[in-house]
């Protein structure tokens, strides 16, 4: 069920992006709708990553002893301050590897 839901959401996001990026299609949306559509990809990414970070085989991971949660928080904070995607990914992976080795 969740795989079908993710596939459907990916299809919706793809067609939303395609319809509005294709210059030959005469679709014009109000500015409020265009602004709201900018959040569709982060929402989909959150829906995919949230269960991976917080759950382990259907069981909620303890928050204090959850390397996925600490790695995700570190990634968000480092990306906010560095503003360089490649460097943020590399530093986040190094931090996550250190967490897993402890």
C-alpha positions as CSV (number, residue, x, y, z in Angstrom):
1,X,0.0,0.0,0.0
2,X,2.7,2.5,0.9
3,X,4.7,1.7,-2.2
4,X,1.6,2.5,-4.4
5,X,1.0,5.7,-2.5
6,X,4.6,6.8,-3.0
7,X,4.4,6.0,-6.7
8,X,1.1,8.0,-7.0
9,X,2.7,10.9,-5.2
10,X,5.7,10.8,-7.4
11,X,3.5,10.8,-10.4
12,X,1.5,13.8,-9.2
13,X,4.7,15.7,-8.5
14,X,6.1,14.8,-11.9
15,X,3.0,15.9,-13.8
16,X,2.7,19.1,-11.7
17,X,6.3,20.0,-12.5
18,X,6.0,19.0,-16.2
19,X,2.8,20.9,-16.8
20,X,4.2,24.1,-15.4
21,X,7.6,23.8,-16.9
22,X,6.5,23.0,-20.5
23,X,6.3,26.4,-22.2
24,X,4.0,25.3,-25.0
25,X,1.2,24.5,-22.5
26,X,-1.0,27.6,-21.9
27,X,-1.5,27.1,-18.2
28,X,-1.4,30.2,-15.9
29,X,-2.0,29.8,-12.2
30,X,-2.5,32.4,-9.6
31,X,0.7,33.4,-7.7
32,X,-0.7,31.8,-4.5
33,X,-1.1,28.4,-6.2
34,X,2.4,28.6,-7.8
35,X,3.9,29.4,-4.4
36,X,2.1,26.4,-2.8
37,X,3.4,24.1,-5.5
38,X,7.0,24.9,-4.6
39,X,6.4,22.9,-1.4
40,X,5.3,19.7,-3.0
41,X,8.8,18.2,-3.4
42,X,9.9,18.9,0.2
43,X,6.6,17.4,1.4
44,X,7.2,14.3,-0.6
45,X,10.8,14.0,0.7
46,X,9.6,14.4,4.2
47,X,7.0,11.7,3.7
48,X,9.7,9.3,2.5
49,X,12.4,10.2,5.1
50,X,10.2,10.6,8.2
51,X,9.5,6.9,8.7
52,X,13.1,5.9,7.9
53,X,14.4,8.3,10.6
54,X,11.8,7.6,13.3
55,X,10.9,3.9,12.8
56,X,12.7,0.6,12.7
57,X,10.7,-2.3,11.3
58,X,7.4,-0.7,12.5
59,X,8.7,0.2,16.0
60,X,9.5,3.8,17.0
61,X,13.1,4.3,17.7
62,X,14.1,5.8,21.0
63,X,14.8,9.5,20.4
64,X,17.9,9.8,22.6
65,X,19.6,6.7,21.0
66,X,18.6,7.3,17.3
67,X,21.6,8.0,15.0
68,X,19.2,8.6,12.1
69,X,17.5,11.4,14.0
70,X,20.8,13.0,15.1
71,X,22.1,12.6,11.6
72,X,19.0,14.3,10.1
73,X,19.2,17.2,12.6
74,X,22.9,17.7,11.8
75,X,22.2,17.6,8.1
76,X,19.5,20.3,8.4
77,X,21.6,22.5,10.6
78,X,24.8,22.2,8.5
79,X,22.9,22.8,5.3
80,X,21.3,25.9,6.7
81,X,24.7,27.4,7.7
82,X,26.9,26.2,4.9
83,X,24.5,26.7,1.9
84,X,26.6,24.3,-0.2
85,X,24.8,21.1,-1.1
86,X,27.8,18.9,-1.9
87,X,29.7,19.9,1.2
88,X,26.6,19.5,3.4
89,X,26.0,16.0,2.1
90,X,29.7,15.0,2.6
91,X,29.8,16.4,6.2
92,X,26.4,14.8,7.0
93,X,27.6,11.4,5.7
94,X,30.8,11.7,7.8
95,X,28.8,12.6,10.9
96,X,26.4,9.8,10.3
97,X,29.2,7.3,9.9
98,X,30.8,8.5,13.1
99,X,27.4,8.1,14.9
100,X,27.0,4.5,13.6
101,X,30.5,3.5,14.7
102,X,29.9,4.6,18.3
